[in-house]
Amino acid sequence: MPGHPAFKEKVLQAMLKNFDHVTIAVRDLDPAIAFFKILGFEVDKSVVISGEPFASYMGVDGLVADHVTLAIPGMTPHFEIQLLHYQAPEPRRDATIDRLDKLGFNHICFAVDDADATVAKLKDAGVVVRSELKDFHDRKLYFVTGPEGVTIELAEWHS
């Protein structure tokens, strides 16, 4: 029955395969790449995008940007972090990017085998650890501050 909630849920499940990528606009590529390298990502592609069709697709007139794709080799399913470094136009800064009480994008979470060890590596590199939650929905969770102040969460599932 097309109007039934179970029908809608089944249709959505059939349409989506997996999470593909997240894109972060950054002022400086090197520190952003270094952050994700700590988590195991490697640079997969690095190109400059400009003009059409990118300007129309993204709705950004005069677009010129470095577009760096990072991935973890052999990760299944494949997942990418895409970094955009705008040369033009000047990107707009989001003064509330680190606020988790605003509407819209909140954070991205990565599953890790050992949250404490991952956080220790990040701390050694100067990354700010925002908080720790020891047990929620069968996970140990940490919030850390990623490139440009985006919130990154690390989740270690309890066995």
C-alpha positions in Angstrom: 0.0 0.0 0.0 1.8 3.2 -1.2 0.6 5.5 1.6 1.6 3.1 4.4 4.7 4.1 6.5 6.2 0.6 6.1 6.0 1.0 2.3 7.8 4.3 2.5 10.5 2.9 4.7 11.1 -0.1 2.4 11.4 2.3 -0.6 13.9 4.4 1.2 16.0 1.4 2.2 16.1 0.2 -1.3 17.2 3.6 -2.6 20.2 4.2 -0.3 23.4 2.1 -0.4 25.8 3.8 2.0 27.2 7.2 3.1 29.5 8.4 0.3 31.3 11.6 1.4 31.3 14.7 3.4 32.8 18.0 2.1 34.5 20.6 4.3 35.5 24.1 3.1 38.8 25.1 4.6 41.1 28.2 4.6 44.3 26.1 4.7 44.5 22.7 3.1 47.7 21.4 4.9 46.4 21.3 8.5 43.1 19.8 7.3 44.9 17.1 5.4 47.1 16.5 8.4 44.1 16.1 10.7 42.5 13.4 8.5 45.8 11.6 8.0 45.9 11.0 11.7 42.6 9.1 11.3 44.1 7.0 8.4 42.9 9.0 5.4 45.2 9.5 2.4 45.0 12.0 -0.5 43.3 10.2 -3.3 42.8 13.0 -5.8 43.6 16.7 -6.0 42.2 19.0 -8.7 41.1 22.6 -9.2 37.5 23.1 -10.0 36.4 26.2 -11.7 33.7 27.7 -14.0 31.0 25.4 -15.5 29.6 23.0 -14.7 30.8 23.4 -11.1 29.6 27.0 -10.6 26.0 26.1 -11.6 26.0 22.8 -9.7 27.2 24.4 -6.5 25.4 27.7 -7.0 28.6 29.7 -6.5 29.3 32.3 -9.2 33.0 32.7 -10.1 33.9 29.5 -8.4 37.6 28.5 -8.3 38.6 26.0 -5.7 41.2 23.4 -4.9 39.2 20.1 -4.4 41.1 17.4 -2.4 39.6 14.0 -2.0 40.9 11.9 0.9 40.0 8.2 1.5 41.1 5.3 3.7 42.7 2.7 1.4 40.7 -0.5 1.3 37.8 0.8 3.4 34.5 -0.9 2.6 32.2 0.7 1.8 34.3 3.4 0.2 34.0 6.8 2.0 35.6 10.1 1.3 36.4 13.4 3.0 36.4 16.1 0.3 38.2 19.4 1.2 37.4 22.6 -0.7 39.8 25.5 -0.6 38.2 28.4 -2.3 40.4 30.7 -4.3 37.3 32.6 -5.4 34.9 33.8 -4.2 36.0 34.5 -0.6 34.3 31.9 1.5 31.8 32.9 4.2 32.8 32.1 7.8 30.2 30.4 10.0 30.7 31.9 13.4 28.5 29.2 15.0 30.1 26.1 13.3 31.0 24.6 16.7 27.6 25.0 18.2 25.6 21.8 18.5 22.4 23.6 19.5 21.7 25.1 16.1 19.6 23.8 13.2 21.2 22.1 10.2 24.4 20.1 10.1 25.5 19.0 13.6 28.5 16.7 13.4 30.0 13.6 11.7 30.9 10.5 13.6 33.6 7.8 12.8 33.6 4.4 14.3 37.0 3.5 15.8 38.5 0.4 17.4 40.2 2.2 20.3 38.7 5.6 21.1 41.3 6.4 23.8 44.3 5.6 21.6 42.8 7.6 18.7 42.1 10.6 21.0 45.7 10.4 22.4 47.1 10.6 18.8 44.9 13.6 18.1 45.8 15.3 21.4 49.5 14.8 20.6 48.9 16.6 17.3 47.2 19.5 19.1 43.6 18.6 18.4 41.1 19.9 20.9 39.0 17.2 22.6 35.7 18.8 23.5 34.1 16.0 25.6 33.9 12.4 26.5 30.8 10.3 27.0 31.6 6.8 28.4 28.4 5.0 27.6 25.6 5.8 25.3 23.8 3.4 23.0 26.5 0.7 23.6 29.3 3.1 22.6 32.1 5.2 24.1 32.0 8.6 22.5 34.3 11.6 22.1 33.7 15.0 20.4 36.8 16.6 19.0 37.3 19.8 17.0 38.1 19.2 13.4 39.2 21.5 10.6 37.5 25.0 10.6 35.9 24.1 13.9 33.6 21.3 12.6 32.6 18.8 15.2 34.0 15.3 14.7 32.7 12.4 16.9 34.6 9.2 17.5 32.6 6.1 18.6 34.0 2.9 20.0 31.3 0.2 20.2 31.3 -1.9 23.3 31.8 -5.6 22.5 
